[in-house]
Amino acid sequence: MKHTLQWSLLIILAFGSATVAAHKASDSFIYLDQSNPEATTLRMDLALRDVALVLPLDSNNDLQITGAEVRAARPEITGLVAGGVTLSSSQGLCALIGQQWGLSRHSDGAYAAASYGVQCPNGARPTGLDYDLLFDVDPLHRSLVQWTTAEGESLAVLGPDSNRLDLDAGQPSALTTFGTFLYEGIVHLLIGLDHILFLLVLILPATFIRQQQRKHSPSARTVPFAARLLELAGIVTAFTVAHTITLALAALDVVRLPIAWVEMVIALSIVVAALNVIWPILGNKTWKLAFGFGLIHGFGFANVLGDLTSGVSQTVTALAGFNIGVEVGQLGLLVIFFPLLYWLGRYRLYARAAVPATIMAVSCISLFWVVERAGTL
C-alpha cells in the first residue's frame, strides 16, 4: 500500500499541472471571402476565454465575464485583432475597415466576432495573410481559416511555425489540405491529456498478468511481445473507427451534442475504463470498450473541425487527414510507451503497486475533470 501511495503521488504530480490541456484546444476562426473580385471581406472569431488571457475583461474581478464588460473592452479587443491579423498586397499593407462587431457562439462557448472590409493601396487585391495572435501566451494556439474565392472554398490552419497564408498561390490542393489536417490530428492527440489517459488505461491490461491468471497458467507471463502489440493496435484502431463515425456525423452537422456534456462524459469514460482494469465490470473485451467510448470521444474531436468545415467542399479531405493524424499519433504513442510498460510488467512491484497507483491517479484526475466540467453545464 505504501508503494501504491508513493506511485500515486508521483503520477498525480506529473499530470496534475497539465489538467488544462484536457480541454478544447485554443482556436480562433478566420473567414476570408475573396469571391467578389471587387471586394475582400474578413471575419474573425476569437474565444473570450482566450481574449481574457491578454486583456482584463473581468473588470470587477467576480470571475464572470458579462456582455457589458465585453462591450466596454471593444476598443482593446478590436485592437488586439488588428495587431494580430495582417493582410498585404503587392502595393503594401492593407487596412481592415470595421463593418460589424458583436458576439458569436461556437460549440465551446462565446466568441468576440468582428467583420472587416479589406482596403489595399491603389485598389490592389490582398496576396497574403499573416497571423500572429496569442502565440506568445499559448504556443499551441491555432487559427482555422475558411478561404472562399471564385474557384471555391478551402481550409487552412495557421500556427506559430506556419503563420502565413499565400493568397497568390491559388486554392491549396486536396493533398495539401490533407497534409495540413493530418499534422493537426497528430498535434491534437498529443496535447489532449484526456485522450492520452484513456489510451493509457486501454494499454495497461496488456502489460501485466493478473495474479489469478498466473496461478492457472504459469506461462501466461511469457505472452509474445509481438502478439500483445498487435492486439493493442487492434484496440487502438477500434477506438479510431468509433470516433471517426461520430466525428464525421458531428462535423458534417448530422448529429451535434452540447460540448459541455461531451467533455464531462469523456472524463467519466476515463474513470470507468480505469476502474475496469482492476474490476472488469464491463468485461475483458477491451476492444469493445475502446469502440464504445470512442463514439463519445469522436464528438470531442469534432469540436476542432465542426465549427469551421460545415458546408465546405474540402470537408471530407480535412476529416480524413485529421482522423488519420489522430490514428498515427495513437500508434506512435503505443510504439513508444508499450515496450517500456511491457518490460516493467515482468516485475511483481509493477502489477502490485505501479498499476494500481496509475489507476488511482488517473481516476482522481478524471473525477476532478468530471466535477469541473459539470460546473459548466
CORVENJO-V961304 format. One record per helix or strand of 3 or more residues. SS is the DSSP state (2 for helix, 1 for strand). FROM is the first residue (numbers start at 1). TO is the last residue. Records with the same first field share a line. If there is no record, write none. Layout:
SS=FROM-TO ; FROM-TO
//
This chain:
2=2-16 ; 19-22 ; 48-54 ; 67-72 ; 74-84 ; 121-123 ; 174-191 ; 193-207 ; 211-216 ; 218-222 ; 225-251 ; 259-278 ; 286-309 ; 315-344 ; 348-374
1=27-36 ; 39-47 ; 85-89 ; 95-106 ; 109-119 ; 128-131 ; 142-149 ; 152-159 ; 164-166
//
